[in-house]
């Protein structure tokens, strides 16, 4: 199980350790992919180019970006995930990565809980 919190701005987050550092990971329920990672993490996740994707963002904005297959440990299990990389220092966790989890966000209590169910 992974636990986290809701920031004062109302953003559900968990903390992950990658490349020997702690990273804030935002649970983005509007993102139906696996991951968006900071670009500087690419060498640490064994990123392998998959394809160039078109994504539809809020307000109808369409972007093109490279997609990679990456080695990613999550909830104590090593696995593979599809990721894009960006120039910021936050990780976005999408709903596709969470498909085997129960997600509980308690906004009044400011808690987040991810529990594996498969």
C-alpha positions in Angstrom: 0.0 0.0 0.0 1.1 3.5 -0.8 0.0 6.5 1.3 0.2 10.2 0.6 -1.5 13.4 1.2 -3.6 16.2 -0.3 -1.7 19.5 -0.6 -3.2 22.8 0.6 -3.9 23.4 -3.1 -6.0 20.2 -3.3 -3.5 18.1 -5.2 -3.3 14.4 -4.3 0.4 13.4 -4.0 2.6 10.5 -2.9 6.3 10.3 -2.5 8.4 7.9 -4.5 12.1 7.2 -4.5 13.9 7.1 -7.8 17.6 7.4 -8.6 18.3 7.7 -4.8 16.1 10.8 -4.5 12.6 11.4 -3.1 10.2 12.7 -5.7 6.7 14.2 -5.4 4.3 12.2 -7.6 1.0 13.8 -8.4 -2.0 11.4 -8.8 -3.5 12.9 -12.0 -6.9 11.4 -12.6 -7.3 13.4 -15.8 -4.3 11.6 -17.3 -5.1 8.2 -18.7 -1.5 7.1 -19.4 1.1 5.6 -17.0 3.7 8.2 -16.2 5.2 11.5 -17.0 8.7 11.8 -15.6 11.3 14.6 -15.2 13.6 14.3 -18.2 16.6 14.1 -16.0 15.4 10.7 -14.8 15.6 9.0 -18.2 19.1 7.5 -17.6 17.9 6.0 -14.3 14.8 4.2 -15.6 16.4 2.5 -18.7 14.2 4.5 -21.1 13.6 2.8 -24.4 12.0 4.8 -27.2 8.6 3.4 -28.2 7.0 6.0 -30.5 5.9 9.5 -31.0 2.4 10.2 -29.5 -0.2 12.9 -29.9 -2.0 13.8 -26.7 -5.1 15.8 -26.1 -4.7 18.1 -23.1 -7.2 20.4 -21.3 -8.9 23.1 -23.4 -8.4 21.0 -26.6 -4.6 21.5 -26.8 -2.9 18.8 -28.8 0.8 18.1 -28.3 3.3 15.6 -29.7 5.8 13.9 -27.5 8.1 10.9 -27.4 7.0 7.9 -25.4 9.3 5.5 -23.7 9.2 2.0 -22.1 10.8 2.4 -18.6 11.7 0.2 -15.7 9.6 1.5 -12.8 9.3 0.2 -9.2 5.8 0.9 -7.8 4.4 -0.3 -4.5 7.4 -2.6 -3.9 7.1 -4.3 -7.3 9.5 -3.8 -10.3 7.7 -3.5 -13.6 7.5 -1.7 -16.9 5.6 1.4 -17.6 5.0 3.7 -20.6 6.3 7.2 -19.9 6.8 10.6 -21.4 9.4 13.0 -20.1 9.1 16.7 -19.3 11.3 19.6 -18.2 9.7 19.8 -14.7 10.7 18.0 -11.5 7.4 16.3 -10.7 6.2 12.9 -11.6 2.6 12.5 -12.8 0.9 9.1 -12.2 -1.9 8.4 -14.6 -4.9 6.2 -14.3 -3.5 3.4 -16.5 -0.7 2.8 -14.0 -3.3 2.6 -11.3 -5.6 0.1 -13.0 -4.8 -2.6 -10.4 -5.2 -0.3 -7.4 -8.0 1.1 -5.3 -7.5 4.9 -5.0 -8.9 6.7 -2.0 -8.6 10.5 -1.8 -10.0 11.9 1.4 -10.0 15.7 0.8 -11.3 16.7 4.3 -8.7 14.5 6.0 -6.0 15.4 3.4 -5.0 11.8 2.9 -4.3 9.6 -0.2 -4.2 5.8 -0.2 -3.4 3.4 -3.0 -4.1 -0.3 -2.3 -3.3 -3.1 -4.7 -6.4 -5.2 -5.5 -5.2 -7.6 -8.2 
